[in-house]
Structure formats: structure tokens, C-alpha cells
Amino acid sequence: MPLLPWTIYLTFAGALLAYLAGRQSPGAARCVALLTALAGWGVALAAAAGFTPAAALADLVNCPWIPQLGIRYHLAADGISMTLVVLTGLAATAGILFSWNIDERAGEFFALYLALIGGVYGVFLSADVFLFFVFYEIAIVPKYFLIAKWGSTNREYGAMKLVLYSFAGSALVLAGVLWAYAASGGAGFGLAQLAVAAANFTPVQQTGMFALVFTGFAVLAGMFPFHTWAPTGHVAAPTGASMLLAGVVMKLGAYGCLRVGIGLFPAGLEFFQPVLIALALIGIVYAGLVALVQEDLKFVIGYSSVSHMGFVMLGLAVASPRAVSGAVLQMFSHGVIAGLLFAVVGRMIYERTHTRQISALRALPLFRLLPFAAVAFVLAGLASMGMPGFSGFPAELTILVGAWQFSPLVTLAAVVGVLVAAAFTLRAVQLSFFGTTSEKAMPDHPLPPITWPEKAGALLLLAATIFVGLRPGFLFHWINTALESPLFQAALKGGAL
């Protein structure tokens, strides 16, 4: 049996075991959760080591589920899904390390956490759109409880807003998928089946279906103008959940936009392309400007995430092979970098200083008090700015080059967003870590040292962004080969990669 489906099965089994272990002690639940995440990530890496990129989705499991409706339990993988499955395992492992302090109802926390991860794995491996939707909903539900129970600032409001936005987006996706299913004559929900049927849809049908599906997925991706849940949800969520929201959950929406929206309805993409490019550019610059004036570091990172996801939307909307490959790499890169930023601010700094306000942090000599956290934040900030040597550089550069081939004006507008990103990142670093300090600002008691789980989680994420920044070629090879699939060829224009 192929390895990749075991990422799903092991994670769901681990969720049950973590709940049961939590009845014994919080420590037992933590250990089970960490071992489960490591097992899932290990399976993903083992599968990646033996992965041979191909243009078509490689079947993993394909059997009838609800044959009366043509619904199948169909799991498959290509280079795009493989990239995001590896990201999921990495983010899950790091998130548990940064949740090591959870004691209150730890079994329930880690059970929900792993259930969310299992749903994410399922989405990235689904080749049946109905199965995709089921896993998508499984990933959404735990988010509410993780934030509402273990969150902090306005947690009930943040949890409810996030889930209402998510379910509204899901409703739009479901409407578009059911419309496509009905128009196909009920042939089935398989991606390949719907792609064949969609080729015979009228342009009006494709445009309407694309509008529903792409809008629904764009909501979960936190893309402008459907982004307002994202900063609120990130700030309210506990650190581990913030890392998952930014690291992988927002990628579900972007992945759905690509795999379902663009892959099945290319005529709709062509019709809405100017609007999508304009919204992406507005989102990049607007969210960056909002981040520039925030006082709460978590809000800075939250709006930064919206801005960086705008680059993903730009790459998808330009719809050239080069721009889309950059967008997929940006999904991976942002997942790692944003996860690290939320971890440093939410766990390393806030849990020790009890503040995220820049005005308060600037009075503390954080480089002396928390040198590991300070260095990790500075490196993550450089990665977020797209500095060479980190994963953000090849991702954003590839998107900008693809956009230039589409229109130099689009690239010039996006470069404004890059400059704004540099401004808000440097402001956060300078004021939080290099502000005016004095001996009077020193806390009365020494701050607790950074723990080994926190160091391990940070080093994992730093290693990933540096490795991909220095050697992006293997991920580009996976992604570019997948984009040669007939599923994408009707939508992607603009020449060779």
C-alpha cells in the first residue's frame, strides 16, 4: 500500500489516542501528539524521498464510497500536493512543540489539533471533489474549539468570526461543485471526470461555477477582500493554532483555488482575471500598510499574512506556469515563516513578558533578556521580507517574473508591496528589539529561559526556510512537473516555465 494515505490514518488514530492519554496526564497527551505528528511527517518525508514527479495525479487509493452518486474514496498525489503534505507535517510537529505548555484539558486540545491536521492531509490528497469537501469541513470544525477554549484576546469573537467566514466560503464552494455535478449529468465528483465534463460547459456556466468556487476558497485563504477574519483569528488563537492557521489552513483555500477553481473552470479564470489581479495587488499593498501602523505584534504578523497571501493570489491570477509555480512555493514559504513568527511572538515573548505591544516591548532589552527569541524573530523577519538565502526570495521573485511577462505594470505595483513589507518588518524588528532601553526597564525577576521544545520547533522552521531558500530547485521540479498536467494546461498561459 502507498505510504501517503498513512499520514491521514495515523493522524486520526493519534487524535483518539491523545484524547485517551489526556485522561492520565497532560504530559502523556503531549507525548502522544508529538509522536503522532513526527510519524505523519516521517511518512510524508519517506514518500517524498521515493517520489517521482509526473504530470498526472498518481493514484494512491481509489475505491467506491457512495456509488449511487458517483462518489469515490480517491486519494492521489502530484508534486503540488506532495509539497503541501510535507509542509503540513513540518507545521504540525513545530506547532506541538510550541504547545508544550498546554495543561488545561490537554487531551482534548491535542485531539482537536490532530483532527485538524488529519483533515488538512486529506484535502491535499483528495482526487474526488466531494471527498475534498468532506476533509475540508473536518479541518474547519476543530478551529472553533481550539480558539474558543484555549485562545486569548477576544477568543469567542475571533473563533465565531473565523468559523462563520469559513462556513460561508464552504457553502459557495458546495454550490459551485453541485452545479458542476448536475451540469455533467451526474457523471461523478472525480477531478478527472469533472475536468472532462467541464470542457463541454458553456462559457457562462464555467464563469458562474468559477465565481462560486474561487470566491469560496478565497475566503479561507484570507485573500482580500475576504481577509478580515484572518488577523482577528490569528490574534485570538493559541500559539499552536495560530501556527496552523497561517501555516496550513490558509493554504487549503489557495490549494482549492488552484486545484478546483482554476483546474476545472479555465473560462471563468479568463473572464475574471483582471479583477483578480487588481484585488491581489490591492490586498498586497493595503494589508502591508495596515500592518505598518499596528501596535500588537500579532496583528502585524496577521496582516503580513494577508499581504503575503496576496502574492499567492497574484501568481494564480496571472496564470502563467512560472507565476503559478511561484505561488505554490510561496504557499510553502509563507507556511514556514508565518508559523515561526507567530511562535516567537505568541510563545517565546508574550508568555514571558505578558505583552505583545510594540510600545511596551521597545522599553525592554529583549536581545539581552531573550537572545534566542530575538535572533529567531530577526531571521524570520528577513525571510518574510524576501531576503536571498530564505524561501521567500525564490517564491516572490518567481511570481514577480511571471507577472512581468504578463504586464510590467502589474510587477511594478507588486514591488510597492515588497517595499511596504520591508517597511513594516523593519519597524517591528527595530522598535521591538532595538528600542530605547534602560536599567529601569529591566524586569524585577529574570525571565524564564527558552525551553528545549521551543528551540527545537524554531530550529526546524528556520532550517526549512533556509534549505528551500538555498535549494529551491527540487520543489520547483515537483511543482513544475505537476503543472504540465492536462488538468492545468487549459488555464495556464504565458509560455514555458
Secondary structure, 3 states (H helix, E strand, C coil): CCCCHHHHHHHHHHHHHHHHHHCCCHHHHHHHHHHHHHHHHHHHHHHHHCCCCCCCCEEEEEEEEEHHHCEEEEEEECHHHHHHHHHHHHHHHHHHHCCCCCCCCHHHHHHHHHHHHHHHHHHHHECEHHHHHHHHHHHHHHHHHHHHHHCCCCHHHHHHHHHHHHHHHHHHHHHHHHHHHHHCCCCCCEHHHHHHHHCCCCHHHHHHHHHHHHHHHHHHCCCCCCCCHHHHHHHHCCHHHHHHHHHHHHHHHHHHHHHHHHHHCHHHHHHHHHHHHHHHHHHHHHHHHHHHCCCEHHHHHHHHHHHHHHHHHHHHHHCCHHHHHHHHHHHHHHHHHHHHHHHHHHHHHHHHHCCCEHHHHCCCCHHHHCHHHHHHHHHHHHHHCCCCCCCHHHHHHHHHHHHHHHCHHHHHHHHHHHHHHHHHHHHHHHHHHCCCCCHHHCCCCCCCCCCHHHHHHHHHHHHHHHHHHHCCHHHHHHHHHHCCCHHHHCCCCCCCC
